[in-house]
Amino acid sequence: MLLRNATDADLPAIQLIYAHWVNHGTGSFELTPPTVDDMLMRRADVLAKGMPYLVAEVAGAVQGFAYANWFRPRPAYRFSVENSVYIHPEACRGGVARLLMAELMTRCEQAGARQMIAVIGDSANTGSIGLHTVMGFRHIGTMHSTGWKFDRWLDTVFMQRQLGAGDSSAPALTS
């Protein structure tokens, strides 16, 4: 398996993976899959903030993707990132998500991030909650019935993990 930076050429595969989970899963609260052009703009936003956008490739095929972006858009949040990991449905439970998450955390720490936040759609999303738990995240809260999808209410679960020095020292600030 090759973990690498995503390129424009990967976006059709990334869009198909994400569209599957929008249409069939509760991890994303989107109701309509974004287009490849939408994904291109989203990736550009991530990269403009100096954050990683990765793919896992096996035999030339994208099996999953992961990225991080500022937890919230205001600049004070720039050392706290929100992660996203999506895996091709046929590659689930094969270790792809764990490898992508580990690389994502390393790259975010290298980029200066101090906290990683997981905003997980659906408190019954045991796959995502389990992945984050194994990767050292701790549960920090649940917002109940915050999403309406597939004719039912869904919770939002928050998990958090310190990166590097976390809050034990001030971040390296640039002007």
Secondary structure, 3 states (H helix, E strand, C coil): CEEEECCHHHHHHHHHHHHHHHHHCCCCCCCCCCCHHHHHHHHHHHHHCCCCEEEEEECCEEEEEEEEEECCCCHHHCCEEEEEEEECHHHCCCCHHHHHHHHHHHHHHHCCCCEEEEEEECCCCHHHHHHHHHCCCEEEEEEEEEEEECCEEEEEEEEEEECCCCCCCCCCCCC
